[in-house]
């Protein structure tokens, strides 16, 4: 084989995963036959991912875009090293490459509420300024922050639509602090979603027993409402060994609609509708 075909040949029998699509996303006899066929030629015992045809296509495409983003990010560090000086890009990228808890590991790979807190948004905003100051020529940080804003707006519009479809139920957000069990609201994604709801002319109420900003924070909900389950202890703290079940800060009234962006609440709940935001698969 020519040298440029070596990786293609190796990758063909040593894939990270094999995706098998079915109409409903569940294993079937044909999927089992395909797996048996692949097993005869694979050399690295890859994992199998079974989903709908749409999910498998999305896995393939977003796998490639993650790689493109990763290459773009490390080369961006290289550009900063050349502009700022006194920086060896390999020292920076090697430190990041060994950060297997968050950067190179599975953490932050659950879609849900957006990045929040005092540090992450702040640092991206600071680097937006730095990119302009050193004339890098592009600004990935602005793109990241812009995406964060629009993602919050998309969620707010969904909540507003659900409210309209349910006789204009009030909208409540469970959790105003930037994460569960803390009082700090700085950089809170909940308040960003709430901002867009208010911008649309709809009142928003937060329910959070610890939030330091008490404005529009209530202790209980005594009417049916559209409720955004913003806080999720398991997603936030599960990696620490804290496996407490998530609980509501109030008694949810019959007739309410809960929008769960973490997709962990049971869908079958008596007198309450639960929507798994982000899952549009046909049930």
C-alpha positions as CSV (number, residue, x, y, z in Angstrom):
1,X,0.0,0.0,0.0
2,X,1.2,3.6,-0.6
3,X,2.1,5.4,2.6
4,X,-1.0,7.5,2.5
5,X,-3.2,4.3,2.7
6,X,-1.5,2.9,5.8
7,X,-3.8,4.7,8.3
8,X,-6.9,3.8,6.3
9,X,-6.0,0.2,6.3
10,X,-5.2,0.2,10.0
11,X,-8.3,2.3,11.0
12,X,-10.6,-0.1,9.1
13,X,-9.9,-3.0,11.4
14,X,-9.1,-1.0,14.6
15,X,-12.0,1.5,14.9
16,X,-12.8,3.2,18.2
17,X,-16.4,2.0,17.8
18,X,-18.8,0.5,15.3
19,X,-22.2,2.1,14.8
20,X,-25.2,0.1,13.8
21,X,-28.4,1.9,12.9
22,X,-31.9,0.5,13.2
23,X,-35.2,2.1,12.6
24,X,-36.2,2.4,16.2
25,X,-32.7,2.5,17.7
26,X,-33.0,-0.9,19.4
27,X,-31.0,-4.1,18.7
28,X,-32.6,-6.5,16.3
29,X,-31.7,-9.7,14.4
30,X,-30.1,-7.8,11.5
31,X,-28.0,-5.8,13.9
32,X,-26.8,-9.0,15.5
33,X,-25.8,-10.4,12.1
34,X,-23.9,-7.3,11.3
35,X,-22.1,-7.4,14.6
36,X,-21.1,-11.1,14.0
37,X,-19.8,-10.2,10.6
38,X,-17.7,-7.3,11.9
39,X,-16.3,-9.5,14.7
40,X,-14.6,-11.7,12.1
41,X,-12.4,-8.9,10.8
42,X,-11.9,-6.5,13.7
43,X,-8.5,-6.6,15.4
44,X,-9.1,-4.5,18.5
45,X,-12.4,-5.7,19.9
46,X,-14.2,-2.3,19.5
47,X,-17.4,-1.3,21.3
48,X,-20.7,-1.3,19.4
49,X,-23.1,1.6,19.5
50,X,-26.6,0.9,18.4
51,X,-29.1,3.8,17.7
52,X,-31.5,5.1,15.2
53,X,-30.2,5.8,11.7
54,X,-30.3,9.5,12.5
55,X,-28.4,9.0,15.8
56,X,-25.7,6.9,14.1
57,X,-25.3,9.6,11.4
58,X,-25.1,12.3,14.1
59,X,-22.4,10.3,16.0
60,X,-20.3,10.0,12.8
61,X,-20.6,13.7,11.9
62,X,-20.1,15.1,15.4
63,X,-17.2,12.8,16.0
64,X,-15.5,14.5,13.1
65,X,-16.4,18.0,14.2
66,X,-15.1,17.3,17.7
67,X,-11.7,16.4,16.1
68,X,-11.8,19.6,14.0
69,X,-12.6,21.7,17.1
70,X,-9.8,19.9,19.0
71,X,-7.2,20.6,16.3
72,X,-8.4,24.2,16.0
73,X,-8.1,24.7,19.8
74,X,-4.5,23.4,20.1
75,X,-3.4,25.4,17.1
76,X,-5.1,28.5,18.7
77,X,-2.8,28.0,21.7
78,X,0.1,27.9,19.2
79,X,-1.0,31.2,17.7
80,X,-1.2,32.8,21.2
81,X,2.3,31.4,22.0
82,X,3.7,33.1,18.9
83,X,2.0,36.4,19.7
84,X,2.6,36.6,23.5
85,X,6.0,35.1,23.8
86,X,7.7,33.1,26.5
87,X,5.3,30.2,25.9
88,X,6.1,26.7,24.6
89,X,2.8,25.4,23.2
90,X,3.8,21.8,24.0
91,X,4.0,22.5,27.7
92,X,0.4,23.9,27.6
93,X,-1.1,21.2,25.4
94,X,0.7,18.3,27.2
95,X,-0.7,19.5,30.6
96,X,-4.2,19.7,29.0
97,X,-3.8,16.3,27.3
98,X,-3.2,14.7,30.7
99,X,-6.3,16.3,32.2
100,X,-8.4,13.1,31.9
101,X,-11.0,14.0,34.5
102,X,-12.7,16.9,32.7
103,X,-11.0,17.8,29.4
104,X,-10.1,14.4,27.9
105,X,-12.6,12.4,29.9
106,X,-16.4,11.8,29.9
107,X,-17.2,14.7,32.2
108,X,-19.2,17.6,30.6
109,X,-20.4,15.2,27.9
110,X,-24.0,15.3,29.1
111,X,-26.1,17.9,27.3
112,X,-28.2,20.0,29.6
113,X,-27.9,23.5,31.1
114,X,-25.0,25.7,29.8
115,X,-21.6,26.4,31.3
116,X,-22.0,28.5,34.4
117,X,-20.2,30.0,37.4
118,X,-17.7,32.7,38.1
119,X,-14.8,31.2,36.2
120,X,-15.6,29.6,32.9
121,X,-17.6,32.4,31.2
122,X,-15.3,35.0,32.8
123,X,-12.2,33.4,31.3
124,X,-13.7,33.1,27.8
125,X,-14.6,36.8,28.0
126,X,-11.1,37.7,29.1
127,X,-9.6,35.7,26.2
128,X,-12.0,37.5,23.7
129,X,-10.2,40.7,24.8
130,X,-6.8,39.0,24.5
131,X,-7.5,37.7,21.0
132,X,-8.2,41.2,19.9
133,X,-5.3,42.7,21.8
134,X,-2.8,40.4,20.2
135,X,-4.5,40.5,16.8
136,X,-4.9,36.8,16.5
137,X,-7.2,37.3,13.6
138,X,-10.1,35.1,14.9
139,X,-12.1,34.7,18.1
140,X,-13.2,31.3,19.1
141,X,-14.1,32.6,22.5
142,X,-16.7,34.9,21.1
143,X,-18.2,32.0,19.2
144,X,-18.4,29.9,22.3
145,X,-20.0,32.6,24.3
146,X,-22.4,33.5,21.5
147,X,-23.4,29.8,21.3
148,X,-24.0,29.8,25.1
149,X,-26.4,32.8,24.7
150,X,-28.4,31.3,21.8
151,X,-28.6,27.9,23.5
152,X,-30.2,29.6,26.5
153,X,-32.5,31.6,24.3
154,X,-33.6,28.4,22.5
155,X,-34.4,26.8,25.8
156,X,-36.4,29.8,26.9
157,X,-38.4,29.8,23.7
158,X,-39.2,26.2,24.3
159,X,-40.4,26.9,27.8
160,X,-42.6,29.8,26.5
161,X,-44.1,27.5,23.8
162,X,-44.9,24.9,26.4
163,X,-46.5,27.6,28.6
164,X,-48.7,28.8,25.7
165,X,-49.8,25.2,24.8
166,X,-50.9,24.7,28.4
167,X,-53.1,27.8,28.9
168,X,-50.3,30.2,29.7
169,X,-49.1,28.4,32.8
170,X,-46.5,30.4,34.8
171,X,-42.9,29.5,34.3
172,X,-40.8,28.4,37.3
173,X,-37.1,27.5,37.3
174,X,-35.9,25.1,40.0
175,X,-32.5,26.4,40.9
176,X,-31.2,30.0,40.6
177,X,-27.7,29.5,41.9
178,X,-25.2,28.5,39.3
179,X,-25.2,24.9,40.6
180,X,-27.0,22.9,43.4
181,X,-26.3,23.3,47.1
182,X,-24.5,26.7,46.8
183,X,-25.8,30.2,47.3
184,X,-23.9,31.9,44.5
185,X,-25.8,33.2,41.5
186,X,-22.9,34.8,39.6
187,X,-22.6,33.3,36.1
188,X,-25.9,31.4,36.6
189,X,-27.3,29.8,33.4
190,X,-30.7,29.8,35.0
191,X,-30.7,33.6,35.2
192,X,-29.6,33.7,31.5
193,X,-32.6,31.5,30.5
194,X,-34.8,33.7,32.7
195,X,-33.5,36.8,31.1
196,X,-34.7,35.7,27.7
197,X,-38.1,34.6,29.1
198,X,-38.5,38.1,30.6
199,X,-37.3,39.7,27.3
200,X,-40.3,37.9,25.6
201,X,-42.6,39.6,28.1
202,X,-43.3,36.7,30.4
203,X,-42.7,36.7,34.1
204,X,-40.2,34.2,35.6
205,X,-40.0,32.9,39.1
206,X,-37.0,31.0,40.6
207,X,-37.3,28.4,43.4
208,X,-34.0,28.0,45.2
209,X,-33.6,27.6,49.0
210,X,-30.0,28.9,49.0
211,X,-29.8,31.6,46.3
212,X,-28.1,34.7,47.5
213,X,-30.0,36.9,45.1
214,X,-33.6,36.7,46.6
215,X,-35.2,38.7,43.8
216,X,-38.1,36.8,42.4
217,X,-37.1,33.7,44.4
218,X,-40.0,31.9,46.1
219,X,-40.0,29.1,48.7
220,X,-42.9,27.1,47.3
221,X,-45.1,26.6,44.3
222,X,-48.8,26.2,45.0
223,X,-50.2,26.3,41.4
224,X,-49.5,24.2,38.3
225,X,-46.6,25.6,36.3
226,X,-44.1,24.9,33.6
227,X,-41.0,24.0,35.6
228,X,-37.4,23.9,34.3
229,X,-35.4,21.4,36.3
230,X,-32.3,23.4,36.1
231,X,-30.5,21.8,39.1
232,X,-29.3,18.2,39.0
233,X,-27.1,17.0,41.8
234,X,-26.2,13.7,40.1
235,X,-24.9,15.3,37.0
236,X,-23.1,18.0,38.9
237,X,-21.6,15.9,41.7
238,X,-21.9,12.3,40.7
239,X,-18.2,12.0,39.8
240,X,-17.4,12.7,43.5
241,X,-19.3,9.7,44.7
242,X,-22.3,11.8,45.8
243,X,-25.2,9.7,44.4
244,X,-28.1,11.4,46.2
245,X,-31.3,11.4,44.2
246,X,-32.5,14.7,42.9
247,X,-35.4,16.2,44.8
248,X,-37.6,19.1,44.2
249,X,-37.3,22.3,46.3
250,X,-41.1,22.3,46.4
251,X,-44.2,20.2,46.0
252,X,-45.0,20.0,42.2
253,X,-48.7,20.6,41.7
254,X,-50.9,18.3,39.5
255,X,-51.2,19.7,36.0
256,X,-47.6,20.9,35.9
257,X,-45.2,20.3,33.0
258,X,-41.6,19.6,33.9
259,X,-38.9,20.3,31.3
260,X,-35.9,18.2,32.3
261,X,-32.8,19.1,30.3
262,X,-30.9,16.3,31.9
263,X,-33.4,13.6,30.9
264,X,-33.3,11.8,34.2
265,X,-36.8,12.2,35.7
266,X,-39.2,9.4,34.9
267,X,-41.5,10.2,32.0
268,X,-44.4,8.3,33.6
269,X,-45.5,10.6,36.5
270,X,-49.0,10.7,37.7
271,X,-50.9,14.0,36.9
272,X,-47.6,15.6,35.8
273,X,-46.1,15.8,32.3
274,X,-42.4,15.3,32.0
275,X,-40.5,16.4,28.8
276,X,-37.0,15.2,28.2
277,X,-35.4,18.3,26.5
278,X,-33.0,17.0,23.9
279,X,-34.7,13.7,23.2
280,X,-36.9,13.8,20.2
281,X,-36.7,10.1,19.4
282,X,-40.1,8.6,18.7
283,X,-41.2,6.8,21.9
